[in-house]
């Protein structure tokens, strides 16, 4: 599980994971595009995507704080290892 603050308006680019990816929005806004269908996620909302879904994420203008859980967990470790460390 990873808690992650996302800067305003970054885009993840389309990608897929080898694991189920679950999200919970703590604050801010996150647009999630799964297999071409878009939805805006706001605080208190959760959802998940599963392999082989194609997904892309984009935050709203104020950024977002999101809790992300991957199952199995090794996928989370692989993804988080590429993130820059926050001070």
Backbone bond lengths (Angstrom), bond angles and torsions (degrees), N, CA, C in turn:
res aa  C-N    CA-C-N  psi(-1)  N-CA   C-N-CA  omega(-1)  CA-C   N-CA-C  phi
1 X - - - 1.438 - - 1.521 107.72 -
2 X 1.323 115.39 140.63 1.464 120.73 179.47 1.517 108.88 -133.32
3 X 1.319 116.86 134.19 1.447 121.67 168.92 1.514 106.19 -99.42
4 X 1.290 118.31 131.48 1.459 119.20 -171.40 1.512 109.52 -142.88
5 X 1.329 116.11 129.26 1.455 121.36 170.70 1.518 107.75 -90.26
6 X 1.297 117.71 128.98 1.460 122.24 -178.71 1.518 109.68 -110.18
7 X 1.330 116.46 131.54 1.465 121.50 179.19 1.523 110.77 -61.09
8 X 1.317 115.35 164.32 1.464 120.82 179.47 1.516 110.89 -64.32
9 X 1.318 115.54 131.07 1.459 126.71 171.78 1.528 117.39 59.48
10 X 1.351 120.83 23.96 1.461 115.92 172.68 1.521 109.96 -74.67
11 X 1.302 116.10 152.47 1.462 122.41 177.58 1.516 107.98 -116.92
12 X 1.315 116.34 137.48 1.459 119.59 -177.92 1.518 112.67 -83.19
13 X 1.313 117.94 -19.11 1.456 119.98 -170.53 1.521 108.92 76.75
14 X 1.317 117.17 151.03 1.464 120.23 -178.44 1.528 110.07 -66.70
15 X 1.325 115.43 136.30 1.451 121.05 -179.36 1.524 110.06 -157.04
16 X 1.308 116.26 171.90 1.464 122.91 174.48 1.529 107.22 -137.81
17 X 1.325 115.96 157.50 1.459 121.27 177.25 1.525 109.26 -120.49
18 X 1.318 115.34 161.17 1.464 121.26 176.03 1.517 110.86 -91.96
19 X 1.326 116.70 19.65 1.462 121.70 -177.57 1.527 109.15 -147.53
20 X 1.311 116.06 164.47 1.463 120.63 172.22 1.518 107.42 -71.50
21 X 1.322 117.06 133.88 1.464 122.99 -179.81 1.528 107.43 -117.43
22 X 1.333 116.95 115.30 1.466 122.53 -178.91 1.520 109.33 -110.03
23 X 1.324 116.63 144.94 1.457 122.64 -176.80 1.518 110.40 -129.30
24 X 1.332 115.33 148.31 1.463 122.57 169.54 1.522 106.08 -138.13
25 X 1.330 117.31 122.39 1.469 121.46 -178.86 1.524 108.96 -87.28
26 X 1.342 115.48 119.14 1.461 122.13 179.37 1.527 109.54 -86.62
27 X 1.334 116.58 -45.64 1.467 121.10 178.49 1.523 109.00 -152.39
28 X 1.314 115.19 161.79 1.457 120.13 -179.34 1.520 111.72 81.49
29 X 1.316 114.96 -158.08 1.453 121.51 -175.08 1.524 108.71 -142.53
30 X 1.324 116.43 140.14 1.453 121.50 -179.42 1.521 109.06 -133.90
31 X 1.326 116.09 124.11 1.469 120.05 172.75 1.518 107.09 -89.08
32 X 1.311 115.66 130.89 1.454 122.17 -179.49 1.528 107.26 -120.69
33 X 1.329 116.77 123.36 1.461 121.65 177.40 1.519 106.83 -112.75
34 X 1.335 116.05 114.64 1.467 121.54 -179.07 1.518 108.42 -117.72
35 X 1.324 116.04 119.54 1.464 121.83 179.19 1.528 111.66 51.13
36 X 1.337 116.42 36.99 1.457 122.15 176.59 1.518 115.41 90.93
37 X 1.333 118.90 -11.63 1.465 121.90 179.05 1.517 110.69 -96.57
38 X 1.337 117.34 130.60 1.461 122.28 -174.65 1.526 111.60 -103.98
39 X 1.338 115.63 145.00 1.470 121.32 171.79 1.519 108.35 -146.69
40 X 1.327 115.93 147.78 1.462 122.45 177.57 1.523 107.35 -101.17
41 X 1.331 115.13 124.49 1.450 121.18 -179.00 1.526 108.94 -106.04
42 X 1.337 116.53 132.40 1.466 123.13 -177.50 1.521 109.70 -119.02
43 X 1.348 117.76 170.55 1.466 120.08 -177.86 1.529 112.94 -51.03
44 X 1.335 114.59 136.02 1.458 121.56 -179.72 1.523 113.45 90.77
45 X 1.319 118.14 -8.35 1.467 121.15 -179.25 1.526 109.96 -93.79
46 X 1.327 115.37 148.05 1.459 120.73 176.51 1.525 109.38 -138.17
47 X 1.327 115.57 160.57 1.451 121.99 178.83 1.507 108.33 -167.11
48 X 1.333 116.73 175.99 1.457 120.05 177.44 1.521 109.89 -146.99
49 X 1.320 114.72 159.37 1.460 122.18 171.94 1.520 106.66 -128.85
50 X 1.312 116.04 154.14 1.470 119.70 -177.70 1.527 110.48 -132.38
51 X 1.312 116.47 157.70 1.460 119.19 176.69 1.526 109.15 -61.51
52 X 1.289 121.07 138.78 1.460 129.06 5.41 1.528 112.68 -102.21
53 X 1.364 118.20 31.32 1.464 120.59 -179.72 1.528 111.14 -50.63
54 X 1.317 115.83 140.74 1.465 122.58 172.36 1.519 106.10 -96.48
55 X 1.332 117.36 126.48 1.457 121.24 -173.10 1.526 111.00 -133.39
56 X 1.331 114.99 150.61 1.471 122.41 175.91 1.528 106.39 -142.64
57 X 1.330 116.93 139.06 1.464 121.67 -178.70 1.524 109.43 -121.28
58 X 1.336 115.87 145.43 1.464 121.37 174.52 1.524 107.67 -147.29
59 X 1.338 116.07 131.18 1.462 118.84 179.22 1.525 110.72 -80.98
60 X 1.329 114.67 165.19 1.450 121.07 173.35 1.523 110.16 -78.70
61 X 1.332 117.11 -175.61 1.461 121.16 -174.59 1.528 114.76 -62.57
62 X 1.326 118.90 -24.44 1.467 121.12 -179.10 1.527 112.48 -98.73
63 X 1.343 118.18 5.94 1.453 120.56 -175.45 1.521 110.25 80.44
64 X 1.320 117.59 -168.43 1.465 121.29 -178.64 1.520 109.76 -157.65
65 X 1.315 115.75 151.05 1.462 122.09 169.68 1.527 105.11 -114.06
66 X 1.343 114.86 122.16 1.462 120.95 -171.24 1.529 109.17 -133.29
67 X 1.326 116.89 136.65 1.458 121.82 170.90 1.525 106.27 -95.79
68 X 1.345 115.62 126.42 1.460 121.43 -178.61 1.525 108.57 -119.68
69 X 1.323 116.15 133.28 1.463 121.97 177.93 1.525 107.80 -125.42
70 X 1.336 116.42 127.80 1.457 121.11 174.25 1.519 109.07 -109.11
71 X 1.317 116.53 138.53 1.463 121.06 174.66 1.521 108.07 -131.16
72 X 1.332 118.87 119.52 1.457 125.83 2.36 1.517 112.77 -72.95
73 X 1.338 115.59 159.61 1.457 122.71 -171.37 1.518 116.53 -67.64
74 X 1.323 118.84 -20.30 1.468 120.09 -179.80 1.527 111.44 -60.09
75 X 1.306 117.91 -29.96 1.470 121.12 177.72 1.519 109.95 -63.21
76 X 1.318 117.79 -41.98 1.458 121.39 177.90 1.514 112.44 -61.17
77 X 1.316 116.87 -42.00 1.462 120.61 178.66 1.530 110.34 -62.80
78 X 1.325 117.05 -41.45 1.463 121.20 179.82 1.524 111.19 -63.92
79 X 1.332 117.13 -45.50 1.464 121.52 -178.70 1.529 110.64 -68.03
80 X 1.318 117.29 -48.05 1.468 121.53 -176.62 1.530 111.90 -64.48
81 X 1.316 118.01 -25.97 1.459 119.82 -179.99 1.531 112.24 -64.84
82 X 1.335 117.92 -19.23 1.469 121.72 179.49 1.531 112.59 -90.69
83 X 1.336 117.85 -10.40 1.458 120.83 -177.70 1.513 110.47 -77.39
84 X 1.336 117.29 143.30 1.471 118.88 173.96 1.523 110.24 -68.96
85 X 1.293 116.48 145.13 1.473 121.45 178.30 1.514 109.96 -71.67
86 X 1.339 116.46 137.25 1.455 121.04 176.63 1.523 108.66 -91.40
87 X 1.327 117.93 143.93 1.476 120.01 179.45 1.512 112.44 -66.80
